[in-house]
Amino acid sequence: MNLAPLSSDFFGYENQLSDREKAALAALRHYLETEVKPVVNEHWAAASFPHEIVKGLAAHDVYRYGWEETRPFENSAVFRGFVALELARIDASVATLVGVQNGLAMGSIHVCGSAEQRAEWLPKLAAGELVGAFGLTEPLSGSDSAQGLNTTATRDGDEWVINGEKRWIGNATFSDITIIWAKDTADNQVKGFIVPTSTPGYVATKIENKQSLRIVQNADIVLTDVRVPESLRLAHANSFKDTAKVLRLTRAEVAWAAVGNSIGAYEAALAYTKQRIQFGKPIAGHQLVQDLLVKSIGNITASLGMVIRVSQMLDEGTQRDEHSALAKGFTTSRMRETVAWCREALGGNGIVLEYDVARHFADAEALYSYEGTREMNTLIVGRALTGLAAFV
Ligand SMILES: Cc1cc2nc3c(=O)[nH]c(=O)nc-3n(C[C@H](O)[C@H](O)[C@H](O)COP(=O)(O)OP(=O)(O)OC[C@H]3O[C@@H](n4cnc5c(N)ncnc54)[C@H](O)[C@@H]3O)c2cc1C
C-alpha cells in the first residue's frame, strides 16, 4: 500500500521515512480511516470505548514499535512519532490508548524491568492480549508527583503491600495490569510495581462526565493492602529519576499527538470551508477564512519540524528531559490555537460533533494538561536554561 501525501504535511516531512515505514503507515491510515473514524463520534458522545480496536490496532503492530523485544522491523523514532500523529489525526483518545499501552505501560517495563520481566510481559502487551495502564497521578498529587506521592509500598518477606489512591489512570477500567508507582516506606524512594488488576484490594472506578477525551476510560483507583510478589517489582526502578526516564519518551509522543490532533481539525476545516457557500462563493475563498487556515498550517508545519528533530535526537542518543518537555509544551500550546481557529472557520457547525472539529477542539484540553502541564514543562526547560530550579 502506498502512502498518499497528506495536504497537511506542507513541507513533505513524511519523505524522511523509509519505504517500509511508509507502507506500514499507509496500512495503519487505511485501517483508521475505514474502521475507526466512522465510530469515534458515536463513542465520544456516549463516553464509551470501542473495545474491538485494541486487537485491530495490534494487528497493525502499533504496540510493537519502539521496543527491541517486540518490534517487527527496525524503525526510527520519527516513524513512531508519525504513528502517534496518524492515530491522533483520526482521534486523540485512540492515540491516548496506544500512548498508555505502548508508551507508559510497556515503556515502564522496557526501561525499568528485568530481562525476565520484559520477556514475560512485553510480548503479550504487544499482541494486545493484555491491556496495560500506568498509575502515577493521585488525588492529592499531580504536578508534584516527583515528591508528593502518598501511595506506599512496604516489603513483607517476599511480598510488597501497597496502599493508596490513584486518579486519572487511562485504560484502567479494563486494564489487565497497571504499573503502580509507590513510595517504599523503607527508603522513601519511588518504586514501580506490575499490579495485576485482579489482585484483591485493587478497585478501579470510571471517572464520569469528562468533556475531553471522552473515549478514554480514566479511573480512580483505590489500593487497600494490595499484595504483589517481589518478582513484580520493576527491577530497575529505584527512584523517581527512573520514572522520569519513561516520561521523557512518552512526552515526545504526546507532542506528536498534539500535531496529529491539530491536523485532524485542520483537514476537517479545510474540507468544510471549500464546500460551504456564503456571499455566493465557498467561504475558503474569503481572505479572512484563508487567514485562519494559513495560521493553522503554519502552526502544524512548525510543530512537525520540532517533533521530528526531538525524535531524531532520541535516535542519536542526545535527547534530554528538557528537549521533550519543550516539544510537549510548545506543540500542545500551538495545538490549542490551531483547533480554535479551525473551530472558528466552521461557524456554528464548529461546535457540532458530526463535523469532527468540535471533538478535536475539546480533546486538545486533555492533551494540553496530561503528561506534564505547560507550566511543569516550562519549569523543566527553565531549569535547564538557567541552572536554577523554580518548581517550589
Ligand atoms: C485525560 C487524562 C488522562 C490522564 N492519564 C493519566 C494516566 O494514565 N496516568 C497517570 O498517572 N496520570 C494521568 N493523568 C494525570 C495528568 O498527568 C495530570 O492531570 C497532570 O499531571 C496535572 O496534574 P493535576 O491534574 O493534578 O493538576 P495540578 O497538579 O493540581 O495542577 C493544576 C494547575 O496548577 C499548575 N501548577 C501546579 N504546580 C505548579 C507550580 N509549581 N508552578 C506553576 N504552576 C503549577 C499546573 O500547571 C496546573 O495548571 C491524566 C489526566 C487526564 C486529564
The ligand as an SDF file (V2000), in Angstrom:
LIG
                    3D

 53 58  0  0  0  0  0  0  0  0999 V2000
   -7.4850   12.6880   30.3020 C   0  0  0  0  0  0  0  0  0  0  0  0
   -6.3540   12.4830   31.2440 C   0  0  0  0  0  0  0  0  0  0  0  0
   -5.6390   11.3020   31.2240 C   0  0  0  0  0  0  0  0  0  0  0  0
   -4.6260   11.0620   32.1580 C   0  0  0  0  0  0  0  0  0  0  0  0
   -3.9990    9.8450   32.1890 N   0  0  0  0  0  0  0  0  0  0  0  0
   -3.1220    9.5590   33.1830 C   0  0  0  0  0  0  0  0  0  0  0  0
   -2.5690    8.2640   33.3210 C   0  0  0  0  0  0  0  0  0  0  0  0
   -2.8470    7.3580   32.5090 O   0  0  0  0  0  0  0  0  0  0  0  0
   -1.7180    8.0250   34.3670 N   0  0  0  0  0  0  0  0  0  0  0  0
   -1.3860    8.9790   35.2560 C   0  0  0  0  0  0  0  0  0  0  0  0
   -0.6130    8.6920   36.1680 O   0  0  0  0  0  0  0  0  0  0  0  0
   -1.8930   10.2470   35.1600 N   0  0  0  0  0  0  0  0  0  0  0  0
   -2.7600   10.5450   34.1370 C   0  0  0  0  0  0  0  0  0  0  0  0
   -3.3010   11.8100   34.0320 N   0  0  0  0  0  0  0  0  0  0  0  0
   -2.9570   12.8270   35.0270 C   0  0  0  0  0  0  0  0  0  0  0  0
   -2.1670   14.0120   34.4790 C   0  0  0  0  0  0  0  0  0  0  0  0
   -0.8540   13.6400   34.2210 O   0  0  0  0  0  0  0  0  0  0  0  0
   -2.3240   15.1630   35.4870 C   0  0  0  0  0  0  0  0  0  0  0  0
   -3.6660   15.6310   35.3280 O   0  0  0  0  0  0  0  0  0  0  0  0
   -1.3240   16.2730   35.2660 C   0  0  0  0  0  0  0  0  0  0  0  0
   -0.0370   15.8480   35.5950 O   0  0  0  0  0  0  0  0  0  0  0  0
   -1.6660   17.5120   36.0990 C   0  0  0  0  0  0  0  0  0  0  0  0
   -1.9170   17.1650   37.4290 O   0  0  0  0  0  0  0  0  0  0  0  0
   -3.2520   17.6770   38.1380 P   0  0  0  0  0  0  0  0  0  0  0  0
   -4.4020   17.4140   37.2300 O   0  0  0  0  0  0  0  0  0  0  0  0
   -3.3080   17.0520   39.4900 O   0  0  0  0  0  0  0  0  0  0  0  0
   -3.1160   19.2370   38.2350 O   0  0  0  0  0  0  0  0  0  0  0  0
   -2.3450   20.0770   39.3760 P   0  0  0  0  0  0  0  0  0  0  0  0
   -1.0030   19.4840   39.6320 O   0  0  0  0  0  0  0  0  0  0  0  0
   -3.2540   20.2650   40.5330 O   0  0  0  0  0  0  0  0  0  0  0  0
   -2.1340   21.4620   38.6360 O   0  0  0  0  0  0  0  0  0  0  0  0
   -3.1900   22.4250   38.4690 C   0  0  0  0  0  0  0  0  0  0  0  0
   -2.5810   23.6750   37.8440 C   0  0  0  0  0  0  0  0  0  0  0  0
   -1.5730   24.2210   38.7040 O   0  0  0  0  0  0  0  0  0  0  0  0
   -0.3610   24.3580   37.9740 C   0  0  0  0  0  0  0  0  0  0  0  0
    0.7850   24.1740   38.8710 N   0  0  0  0  0  0  0  0  0  0  0  0
    0.9950   23.1810   39.7720 C   0  0  0  0  0  0  0  0  0  0  0  0
    2.1760   23.3560   40.3820 N   0  0  0  0  0  0  0  0  0  0  0  0
    2.7490   24.4660   39.8490 C   0  0  0  0  0  0  0  0  0  0  0  0
    3.9910   25.1470   40.0370 C   0  0  0  0  0  0  0  0  0  0  0  0
    4.9260   24.6990   40.8780 N   0  0  0  0  0  0  0  0  0  0  0  0
    4.2220   26.2630   39.3140 N   0  0  0  0  0  0  0  0  0  0  0  0
    3.3230   26.6990   38.4020 C   0  0  0  0  0  0  0  0  0  0  0  0
    2.1350   26.1040   38.1640 N   0  0  0  0  0  0  0  0  0  0  0  0
    1.8540   24.9900   38.8800 C   0  0  0  0  0  0  0  0  0  0  0  0
   -0.4320   23.2960   36.8890 C   0  0  0  0  0  0  0  0  0  0  0  0
    0.4680   23.5600   35.8260 O   0  0  0  0  0  0  0  0  0  0  0  0
   -1.8940   23.3630   36.5080 C   0  0  0  0  0  0  0  0  0  0  0  0
   -2.0920   24.4270   35.6060 O   0  0  0  0  0  0  0  0  0  0  0  0
   -4.2960   12.0680   33.0900 C   0  0  0  0  0  0  0  0  0  0  0  0
   -5.0040   13.2780   33.0740 C   0  0  0  0  0  0  0  0  0  0  0  0
   -6.0200   13.4880   32.1800 C   0  0  0  0  0  0  0  0  0  0  0  0
   -6.7740   14.7910   32.2320 C   0  0  0  0  0  0  0  0  0  0  0  0
  1  2  1  0
  2  3  1  0
  2 52  2  0
  3  4  2  0
  4  5  1  0
  4 50  1  0
  5  6  2  0
  6  7  1  0
  6 13  1  0
  7  8  2  0
  7  9  1  0
  9 10  1  0
 10 11  2  0
 10 12  1  0
 12 13  2  0
 13 14  1  0
 14 15  1  0
 14 50  1  0
 15 16  1  0
 16 17  1  0
 16 18  1  0
 18 19  1  0
 18 20  1  0
 20 21  1  0
 20 22  1  0
 22 23  1  0
 23 24  1  0
 24 25  2  0
 24 26  1  0
 24 27  1  0
 27 28  1  0
 28 29  2  0
 28 30  1  0
 28 31  1  0
 31 32  1  0
 32 33  1  0
 33 34  1  0
 33 48  1  0
 34 35  1  0
 35 36  1  0
 35 46  1  0
 36 37  1  0
 36 45  1  0
 37 38  2  0
 38 39  1  0
 39 40  1  0
 39 45  2  0
 40 41  1  0
 40 42  2  0
 42 43  1  0
 43 44  2  0
 44 45  1  0
 46 47  1  0
 46 48  1  0
 48 49  1  0
 50 51  2  0
 51 52  1  0
 52 53  1  0
M  END
$$$$
